[in-house]
Amino acid sequence: MTAASTIFAFAPAFLLVGCQASKPAEQPEKIDPSVWRSPHADIVQHDQPTPVMQGSLPLVYQMQTAGRIRVMDVTEGGQVASGPVASQAIVRVTPRGVYVGDDMLAPGPLMADHQYRIILEAPPKPAGAQ
């Protein structure tokens, strides 16, 4: 078989491979906007302390806006830590203590078999507000 006849013999096979039907592109999943759209036009404010995380150690919470937090030992009922937290900062409650970012807010040791709660404090009311 010569080189030319070999090419012509396999040419139909190469053409058939290129003619296979491809799968249609998958359509992205449609999500009803009412599922994710907030009815609030602005930032939602809270006017009382709001628990944002609770459980056994370790606990982690990322602040969405700047504010103050309190960390409570739910098992014993005492306060472990309190302080200001910057927007987007990570709050960690570990056996070694309570941390905001890399800064220690309160030293440990914390009991690993206790339950803890991170509470977002209500912002102070403006002067003259009732």
C-alpha positions, 0 to 999 in steps of 0.5 A: 500500500502506498502512502497516498492510498493509505491516506485515502483509505483512512480519510473517511474515518477522520471525517466521521470522527469530526461529524459526531454530534456534540452535546448541547451546552448545558443551560445555567440553572434559573433561580427565582430572584425572589429567593435571593432578593432582600426586601430591604433597600439598605443595610439591616440594623438590629436594635438588640444583641443578636446571637450569630453563632453558637456551638462547641469549640472552635467557633468562627464568625466573619463580621459583615460590618464593624461592630462590637461582639460578646462571647459567652460561655453558655454552659457556665453562663459567664462572659468570656470576651467583649470588644470591637471588631472591624468590618470583614474581620474573623472572630475565632473562639478556640481552646487557646482564647478568643481572637479577632484576626490575629489579635487576642481579645481574651486569653484561654484556656477555654473548656473544649466541652462547653458551648459558646455563643458569639453575640453581635451587640446592638449599635449605640443609639444616636444622641437624642434617640429614644 
